[in-house]
Amino acid sequence: MNHPAKGDTKQSWALISETLSAELEGRVPPDLVADLVRAVLDESRQAAHDRGVEPTMREARARLERFVRARSSM
């Protein structure tokens, strides 16, 4: 069973967090983006490694979009 190396996970987390923060252009605080990305990666490290970074980023993006929609409807 292959697990992502600690450096790979950190690099994936940083890349996804940076990309999503830029896409959201300040609508979500960067620390919240980082926490959410970390949670997505933690939920299924093996699945994230097997599927690659892109599906993990899509999941994190979907969660952040739900957050933005919920916050804007308040």
N, C-alpha and C positions, 0 to 999 in steps of 0.2 A: 504494500500500500504506500503510495507516494504522497507525501505531505509537502505543501509549499515551504520552501526555506523561509526562515524568519525575515530575511532581507527582501525576498520576493513579495511577501505579504505587506511589508512596510512600504515597498516601492509601489505596489498596486494601490494601497490605501492612499498614499500621497498623490499619485496620478489621478485617481478617481476624485478625490476631494478637491484638488486644484481645478480639474476640468469642470466639475459641477458647480463649484463656487463661481467660476468665471461665467458659466451659462446662466446662473441665477442672478447675476449682476446686483448683489446686495439685497435681494428680496428675502434671503434667509441668512442669518448670521453664520459666518464661516465655522465657528465652533460647533454649531448644530449640524452643519453639513458633515464635518469630520466625525462627529459622534454617530451620525446615521450610517455613514460609509463603514465605520468600524463595526457597527452592529451587524450590518449586512454581511461583512466578511467573517465575523465571528460566528454567525448563525450556521454557516456551512463552509468552513475552510476548504474541505476536500472538494465539494461541488464547485466552489469558485475557482479552485485550481484546475479541476478537470475541464471546466467550461471556458476558462479564460477570463480576462478582465471585462470584456464587453458585456456579457450578461449580468455581471455583478453591477456594473455601472448603470445598466438599464433598470435594475431593481432599485438601486439607490435613487436614481432619477425619478422613478415612479412614486416612491415614498415621499420625496421632497415636493413633487408636484401636488400630491394629495395634501401635504402640509400647507403649501402656499394657497391652494384653493380653499381649504378650511379656514385659514386665517383671514383671507380676503372676504369670506362670506359672513364674518362676525360683525 
